[in-house]
Amino acid sequence: GMIWSECKEIWEEGPREYVVHLWNLLDFGMLSIFVASFTARFMAFLKATEAQQYVDQYIQDDDLNNVTLPPEVAYFTYARNKWLPSDPQIISEGLYAIAVVLSFSRIAYILPANESFGPLQISLGRTVKDIFKFMVIFIMVFLAFMIGMFNLYSYYLGAKYNPAFTTVEESFKTLFWSIFGLSEVISVVLKYDHKFIENIGYVLYGVYNVTMVVVLLNMLIAMINNSYQEIE
């Protein structure tokens, strides 16, 4: 029903007018993810049904451990820890989790009708522009330290107490979570006696935390507070 409603809206308003409103994009994205989730789950169901039909047709033994099954059929007897990362059931569950989160955002449709929550939502929506301006500086600083720390520690893969900064992915995760205080100082410590590299790591990691957490995050809070006061 919701998909039909969105199709009618696109037909009546036209694609260009439909895309202008962010709420429409949110609804479209939510419904698309739900459909993709259900499609992946249905594909998993069909594959499992085919495997079950093969067993019913060709296997007489009740205990499948005593028979040799084709790989594509035996796969459906495995525990979840042996499933492929691209298994449709796993993909379906991940997409469904995202869609459920987005579906709760529809509650925001009725908030502007409330005298307490309405102004808060409107203010939040208008401060998003300021947040995007801030994100340019934020991302620039983040990328600078991420690439710098990766270049410093990429040669020490396996020679650290944890894999932080040894790959681009680990550099991203370590610096991102350090914003929330969830990374440790041991991330820059080496098992080798290369104190020069280690000291540079300490300095860069310290400067990053001061710049990001102390300066930029507080600047963002001040910007949001200032914008909220103006809108209020």
Solvent accessible surface area in square Angstrom, and as a share of the most:
residue,aa,sasa,rsa
1,G,95,0.91
2,M,86,0.39
3,I,85,0.43
4,W,171,0.60
5,S,59,0.38
6,E,18,0.08
7,C,65,0.39
8,K,95,0.40
9,E,49,0.22
10,I,49,0.25
11,W,223,0.78
12,E,129,0.58
13,E,73,0.33
14,G,21,0.20
15,P,96,0.60
16,R,210,0.76
17,E,85,0.38
18,Y,7,0.03
19,V,81,0.47
20,V,98,0.57
21,H,85,0.38
22,L,139,0.69
23,W,99,0.35
24,N,12,0.06
25,L,75,0.37
26,L,47,0.23
27,D,6,0.03
28,F,105,0.44
29,G,25,0.24
30,M,3,0.01
31,L,20,0.10
32,S,50,0.32
33,I,39,0.20
34,F,37,0.15
35,V,70,0.40
36,A,43,0.34
37,S,0,0.00
38,F,111,0.46
39,T,68,0.40
40,A,11,0.09
41,R,99,0.36
42,F,116,0.48
43,M,96,0.43
44,A,16,0.12
45,F,123,0.51
46,L,80,0.40
47,K,107,0.45
48,A,40,0.31
49,T,46,0.27
50,E,102,0.46
51,A,9,0.07
52,Q,100,0.44
53,Q,107,0.48
54,Y,70,0.27
55,V,24,0.14
56,D,98,0.51
57,Q,122,0.54
58,Y,131,0.50
59,I,30,0.15
60,Q,157,0.70
61,D,63,0.33
62,D,147,0.76
63,D,62,0.32
64,L,59,0.30
65,N,140,0.72
66,N,105,0.54
67,V,44,0.25
68,T,132,0.77
69,L,23,0.11
70,P,34,0.21
71,P,110,0.69
72,E,116,0.52
73,V,11,0.06
74,A,18,0.14
75,Y,39,0.15
76,F,83,0.35
77,T,73,0.43
78,Y,93,0.35
79,A,64,0.49
80,R,127,0.46
81,N,130,0.67
82,K,133,0.56
83,W,68,0.24
84,L,106,0.53
85,P,118,0.74
86,S,74,0.48
87,D,14,0.07
88,P,36,0.23
89,Q,38,0.17
90,I,57,0.29
91,I,77,0.39
92,S,0,0.00
93,E,58,0.26
94,G,39,0.37
95,L,48,0.24
96,Y,90,0.34
97,A,58,0.45
98,I,90,0.46
99,A,0,0.00
100,V,49,0.28
101,V,107,0.61
102,L,46,0.23
103,S,34,0.22
104,F,133,0.55
105,S,37,0.24
106,R,81,0.30
107,I,96,0.49
108,A,19,0.15
109,Y,82,0.31
110,I,122,0.62
111,L,54,0.27
112,P,66,0.42
113,A,97,0.75
114,N,65,0.33
115,E,159,0.71
116,S,70,0.45
117,F,109,0.45
118,G,1,0.01
119,P,58,0.37
120,L,94,0.47
121,Q,39,0.17
122,I,80,0.41
123,S,4,0.03
124,L,116,0.58
125,G,46,0.44
126,R,148,0.54
127,T,3,0.02
128,V,55,0.32
129,K,147,0.62
130,D,33,0.17
131,I,45,0.23
132,F,138,0.57
133,K,138,0.58
134,F,4,0.02
135,M,64,0.29
136,V,105,0.60
137,I,78,0.40
138,F,26,0.11
139,I,86,0.43
140,M,122,0.55
141,V,24,0.14
142,F,15,0.06
143,L,78,0.39
144,A,64,0.50
145,F,32,0.13
146,M,18,0.08
147,I,93,0.47
148,G,28,0.27
149,M,1,0.01
150,F,54,0.23
151,N,86,0.44
152,L,28,0.14
153,Y,0,0.00
154,S,34,0.22
155,Y,188,0.72
156,Y,25,0.09
157,L,123,0.61
158,G,67,0.64
159,A,6,0.05
160,K,11,0.05
161,Y,124,0.47
162,N,43,0.22
163,P,74,0.46
164,A,6,0.05
165,F,0,0.00
166,T,7,0.04
167,T,54,0.31
168,V,79,0.45
169,E,118,0.53
170,E,40,0.18
171,S,0,0.00
172,F,98,0.41
173,K,83,0.35
174,T,14,0.08
175,L,0,0.00
176,F,72,0.30
177,W,117,0.41
178,S,7,0.05
179,I,15,0.08
180,F,121,0.50
181,G,62,0.60
182,L,120,0.60
183,S,32,0.20
184,E,114,0.51
185,V,92,0.53
186,I,71,0.36
187,S,3,0.02
188,V,0,0.00
189,V,31,0.18
190,L,7,0.04
191,K,116,0.49
192,Y,122,0.46
193,D,116,0.60
194,H,83,0.37
195,K,115,0.49
196,F,152,0.63
197,I,36,0.18
198,E,11,0.05
199,N,82,0.42
200,I,56,0.28
201,G,0,0.00
202,Y,89,0.34
203,V,95,0.55
204,L,56,0.28
205,Y,14,0.05
206,G,35,0.33
207,V,71,0.41
208,Y,1,0.00
209,N,42,0.21
210,V,84,0.48
211,T,36,0.21
212,M,0,0.00
213,V,52,0.30
214,V,87,0.50
215,V,70,0.40
216,L,9,0.04
217,L,47,0.23
218,N,83,0.43
219,M,84,0.37
220,L,29,0.15
221,I,111,0.56
222,A,58,0.45
223,M,56,0.25
224,I,60,0.30
225,N,85,0.43
226,N,85,0.44
227,S,12,0.08
228,Y,64,0.24
229,Q,109,0.48
230,E,134,0.60
231,I,54,0.28
232,E,130,0.58
